[in-house]
């Protein structure tokens, strides 16, 4: 008797609780710079992963739900953009739109200092 490996649930927009966003811009040369986004929230169980995806100029806060065994324990999470390396931009925005399961959020981009 063999068992098929468990299929991971598909990533979806985050349903995290009390999500808060921060956005920072750090200019370097003549308008070039980097954009940095952060999200924090919690879930009533363990095993989630949250991350950002860029889609048509908007940023989506996504979640990968747990599969298999998880604990009914309030667990805190953080996600950041870019996921690795540097997000170089020619024009740094003054605000960004972040989408989660509750809808769209306009987030003011603060200077990095």
GUNUZA-905242 format. One line per field, with one value per atom (N, C-alpha, C): y, z, x; residue in one letter; chain. Coordinates in pm, whole numbers. Each point is the difference from the previous one (the first is absolute). Layout:
% GUNUZA-905242
c2 = c(Y / ...)
c3 = c(Z / ...)
c1 = c(X / ...)
rest = c(a / ...)
kette = c(A / ...)
//
This chain:
% GUNUZA-905242
c2 = c(-117 / 117 / 124 / 88 / 123 / 120 / 103 / 123 / 107 / 75 / 110 / 114 / 72 / 112 / 106 / 64 / 104 / 115 / 47 / 114 / 127 / 92 / 128 / 82 / 67 / 91 / 112 / 51 / 107 / 129 / 79 / 130 / 85 / 87 / 89 / 132 / 99 / 128 / -24 / 72 / -21 / 35 / -91 / 20 / 25 / 43 / 25 / 100 / -6 / 88 / 120 / 116 / 125 / 27 / -9 / 26 / 148 / 28 / 137 / 2 / 112 / 16 / 121 / -9 / 112 / -2 / 118 / 12 / 108 / -29 / 93 / 12 / 118 / 22 / 58 / -53 / 54 / 42 / 131 / 46 / -9 / -19 / -2 / 113 / -19 / 97 / 58 / 130 / 66 / -74 / -37 / -65 / -151 / -63 / -145 / -39 / -117 / -43 / -135 / -33 / -128 / 23 / -88 / -2 / -121 / 19 / -109 / -3 / -115 / -17 / -103 / 23 / -97 / -20 / -120 / -31 / -86 / 26 / -84 / -35 / -119 / -44 / -123 / -57 / -128 / -90 / -129 / -101 / -78 / -58 / -76 / -139 / -37 / -129 / 19 / -99 / 3 / -52 / 10 / -65 / 84 / 127 / 87 / 57 / 41 / 80 / 116 / 124 / 114 / 62 / 59 / 59 / 96 / 89 / 95 / -53 / 34 / -19 / 133 / 37 / 121 / -40 / 79 / -31 / 130 / 35 / 120 / 128 / 14 / 122 / -1 / -102 / -14 / -115 / 1 / -106 / -80 / -131 / -87 / -69 / 7 / -77 / -136 / -103 / -136 / -85 / -108 / -97 / -139 / -81 / -142 / -69 / -52 / -64 / -126 / -40 / -121 / -126 / -101 / -132 / -98 / -102 / -96 / 49 / -32 / 31 / 145 / 67 / 135 / 15 / 101 / 19 / 114 / -13 / 108 / 95 / 79 / 90 / 130 / 111 / 130 / 16 / 29 / 9 / 128 / 72 / 131 / -17 / 84 / -14 / 136 / -4 / 121 / -38 / 94 / -17 / 129 / -11 / 120 / -10 / 115 / 12 / 88 / -31 / -113 / -128 / -116 / -126 / -34 / 44 / -23 / 106 / 42 / 99 / 139 / 78 / 140 / 27 / 82 / 43 / 139 / 8 / 129 / 66 / 130 / 75 / 129 / 41 / 129 / 113 / -22 / 98 / -62 / 57 / -53 / 55 / -86 / 47 / 70 / 82 / 62 / -83 / -90 / -97 / -124 / -111 / -127 / -58 / -86 / -71 / -144 / -44 / -138 / -65 / -120 / -73 / -122 / -21 / -122 / -46 / -100 / -55 / 102 / 104 / 103 / 111 / 1 / 102 / 72 / 120 / 80 / 101 / 23 / 95 / 92 / 131 / 98 / 27 / -22 / 13 / 110 / 100 / 109 / -53 / 39 / -41 / 108 / -40 / 94 / -4 / 113 / -2 / -87 / -64 / -85 / 91 / 20 / 80 / -26)
c3 = c(0 / 0 / 0 / -93 / -5 / 16 / 53 / 17 / -90 / -65 / -84 / 90 / -43 / 82 / 11 / 114 / 23 / -98 / -56 / -91 / 82 / -24 / 70 / -48 / 90 / -44 / -84 / -95 / -85 / 80 / -27 / 65 / -35 / 92 / -20 / 71 / -23 / 70 / 150 / 75 / 144 / 73 / 91 / 92 / 141 / 11 / 130 / 80 / 131 / 90 / 39 / 9 / 38 / -85 / -131 / -91 / 5 / 9 / -10 / -104 / -74 / -108 / 27 / -41 / -1 / -134 / -53 / -128 / 14 / -49 / 8 / -136 / -28 / -121 / 41 / -59 / 25 / -134 / -24 / -125 / 6 / -117 / -10 / -91 / -130 / -96 / -84 / -5 / -93 / -20 / 108 / -9 / 1 / -27 / 10 / 147 / 28 / 138 / 16 / 125 / 30 / 78 / -27 / 71 / 91 / 126 / 97 / 66 / -4 / 60 / 112 / 103 / 110 / 34 / 40 / 50 / 125 / 99 / 119 / 28 / 56 / 36 / 89 / 34 / 72 / -52 / 28 / -33 / 129 / 11 / 122 / 3 / -109 / -3 / -56 / 17 / -53 / -143 / -66 / -128 / -123 / 13 / -115 / -46 / -123 / -55 / -71 / 23 / -74 / -81 / -115 / -90 / -95 / -60 / -98 / -141 / -90 / -144 / -66 / -104 / -75 / -117 / -23 / -108 / -58 / -120 / -71 / 83 / 66 / 78 / 140 / 34 / 136 / 66 / 131 / 77 / 72 / -11 / 65 / 117 / 117 / 114 / -9 / -22 / -20 / 123 / 13 / 107 / -60 / 57 / -31 / 124 / -6 / 118 / 38 / 125 / 42 / -61 / -12 / -39 / 103 / 25 / 100 / 140 / 92 / 141 / 29 / 75 / 46 / 140 / 72 / 138 / 8 / 86 / 27 / 99 / -53 / 81 / -78 / 61 / -68 / -40 / -129 / -55 / -79 / 19 / -62 / -123 / -101 / -128 / -51 / -85 / -67 / -143 / -92 / -139 / -44 / -93 / -52 / -150 / -63 / -144 / -17 / -79 / -91 / 76 / -56 / 70 / 10 / -97 / 3 / -87 / 39 / -82 / 15 / -103 / 2 / -103 / 36 / -90 / -50 / -105 / -51 / -77 / 25 / -66 / -54 / -116 / -53 / 63 / 19 / 65 / 127 / 114 / 125 / 22 / 29 / 19 / 134 / 10 / 127 / 76 / -72 / 65 / -88 / 64 / -71 / 37 / -86 / 27 / 33 / 116 / 44 / 11 / -54 / -3 / 90 / 85 / 78 / -8 / 75 / -8 / 43 / 73 / 42 / -104 / -104 / -105 / -26 / -59 / -35 / 111 / 23 / 102 / -64 / 12 / -48 / 116 / -22 / 107 / -40 / 86 / -22 / 9 / -95 / 0 / 73 / 109 / 81 / -40 / 18 / -29 / 101 / -48 / 85 / 67 / 128 / 73 / 147)
c1 = c(85 / -85 / 90 / -25 / 79 / -92 / 57 / -77 / 58 / -86 / 46 / 46 / 103 / 45 / -111 / -4 / -102 / 21 / -110 / 6 / -10 / 92 / -5 / -118 / -71 / -104 / 62 / -74 / 51 / 16 / 104 / 11 / -121 / -38 / -115 / 27 / -85 / 15 / -9 / 81 / 9 / -129 / -38 / -111 / 53 / 125 / 60 / -83 / 15 / -74 / 87 / -64 / 67 / 123 / -15 / 111 / 36 / 129 / 51 / 110 / 5 / 99 / 88 / 123 / 96 / 70 / 29 / 70 / 106 / 120 / 112 / 67 / 54 / 78 / 135 / 104 / 133 / 60 / 7 / 60 / 153 / 59 / 145 / 48 / -10 / 53 / -113 / -14 / -91 / -133 / -65 / -131 / 2 / 115 / 7 / -4 / -52 / -2 / -67 / -33 / -63 / -129 / -96 / -127 / 0 / -42 / -3 / -137 / -68 / -132 / 6 / -81 / -11 / -147 / -34 / -133 / 15 / -84 / -4 / -146 / -22 / -134 / 11 / -114 / 2 / -112 / 15 / -101 / -27 / -120 / -31 / 65 / 70 / 69 / 141 / 82 / 136 / 1 / 114 / 20 / -19 / -39 / -18 / 134 / 6 / 108 / -65 / 51 / -53 / 112 / -38 / 99 / -71 / 79 / -53 / 23 / -94 / 17 / -35 / 73 / -32 / -88 / -106 / -93 / -53 / 46 / -47 / 15 / 113 / 26 / -59 / -77 / -53 / 74 / 0 / 66 / -108 / 7 / -97 / 66 / -65 / 48 / -67 / 81 / -48 / 28 / -76 / 24 / 6 / 86 / 4 / -55 / -123 / -58 / 79 / -12 / 71 / -63 / 82 / -51 / 54 / -74 / 45 / -32 / 88 / -21 / 35 / -87 / 28 / -58 / 48 / -42 / -101 / -100 / -95 / 65 / 91 / 82 / 15 / -36 / 15 / 146 / 22 / 135 / 13 / 110 / 23 / 90 / -27 / 70 / 45 / 103 / 48 / 39 / -25 / 41 / 68 / 93 / 66 / 17 / 10 / 25 / 120 / 95 / 5 / 34 / -40 / 25 / 149 / 79 / 145 / 65 / 115 / 71 / -59 / 17 / -38 / -107 / -96 / -106 / 35 / 81 / 44 / -112 / -21 / -105 / 59 / -47 / 42 / -80 / -128 / -86 / -57 / 33 / -53 / -140 / -97 / -138 / -17 / -105 / -35 / -102 / -68 / -87 / -11 / -36 / -16 / -136 / -49 / -125 / 33 / -48 / 20 / -137 / -12 / -127 / 12 / -101 / -11 / -145 / -39 / -136 / -106 / 37 / -95 / -14 / 83 / -12 / 131 / -11 / 117 / 29 / 130 / 45 / 102 / -21 / 98 / 95 / 128 / 100 / 98 / 14 / 94 / 144 / 83 / 141 / 79 / 62 / 77 / 147 / 68 / 144 / 75 / 104 / 85 / 101 / -14 / 100 / -7)
rest = c(x / x / x / x / x / x / x / x / x / x / x / x / x / x / x / x / x / x / x / x / x / x / x / x / x / x / x / x / x / x / x / x / x / x / x / x / x / x / x / x / x / x / x / x / x / x / x / x / x / x / x / x / x / x / x / x / x / x / x / x / x / x / x / x / x / x / x / x / x / x / x / x / x / x / x / x / x / x / x / x / x / x / x / x / x / x / x / x / x / x / x / x / x / x / x / x / x / x / x / x / x / x / x / x / x / x / x / x / x / x / x / x / x / x / x / x / x / x / x / x / x / x / x / x / x / x / x / x / x / x / x / x / x / x / x / x / x / x / x / x / x / x / x / x / x / x / x / x / x / x / x / x / x / x / x / x / x / x / x / x / x / x / x / x / x / x / x / x / x / x / x / x / x / x / x / x / x / x / x / x / x / x / x / x / x / x / x / x / x / x / x / x / x / x / x / x / x / x / x / x / x / x / x / x / x / x / x / x / x / x / x / x / x / x / x / x / x / x / x / x / x / x / x / x / x / x / x / x / x / x / x / x / x / x / x / x / x / x / x / x / x / x / x / x / x / x / x / x / x / x / x / x / x / x / x / x / x / x / x / x / x / x / x / x / x / x / x / x / x / x / x / x / x / x / x / x / x / x / x / x / x / x / x / x / x / x / x / x / x / x / x / x / x / x / x / x / x / x / x / x / x / x / x / x / x / x / x / x / x / x / x / x / x / x / x / x / x / x / x / x / x / x / x / x / x / x / x / x / x / x / x / x / x / x / x / x / x / x / x)
kette = c(A / A / A / A / A / A / A / A / A / A / A / A / A / A / A / A / A / A / A / A / A / A / A / A / A / A / A / A / A / A / A / A / A / A / A / A / A / A / A / A / A / A / A / A / A / A / A / A / A / A / A / A / A / A / A / A / A / A / A / A / A / A / A / A / A / A / A / A / A / A / A / A / A / A / A / A / A / A / A / A / A / A / A / A / A / A / A / A / A / A / A / A / A / A / A / A / A / A / A / A / A / A / A / A / A / A / A / A / A / A / A / A / A / A / A / A / A / A / A / A / A / A / A / A / A / A / A / A / A / A / A / A / A / A / A / A / A / A / A / A / A / A / A / A / A / A / A / A / A / A / A / A / A / A / A / A / A / A / A / A / A / A / A / A / A / A / A / A / A / A / A / A / A / A / A / A / A / A / A / A / A / A / A / A / A / A / A / A / A / A / A / A / A / A / A / A / A / A / A / A / A / A / A / A / A / A / A / A / A / A / A / A / A / A / A / A / A / A / A / A / A / A / A / A / A / A / A / A / A / A / A / A / A / A / A / A / A / A / A / A / A / A / A / A / A / A / A / A / A / A / A / A / A / A / A / A / A / A / A / A / A / A / A / A / A / A / A / A / A / A / A / A / A / A / A / A / A / A / A / A / A / A / A / A / A / A / A / A / A / A / A / A / A / A / A / A / A / A / A / A / A / A / A / A / A / A / A / A / A / A / A / A / A / A / A / A / A / A / A / A / A / A / A / A / A / A / A / A / A / A / A / A / A / A / A / A / A / A / A)
//
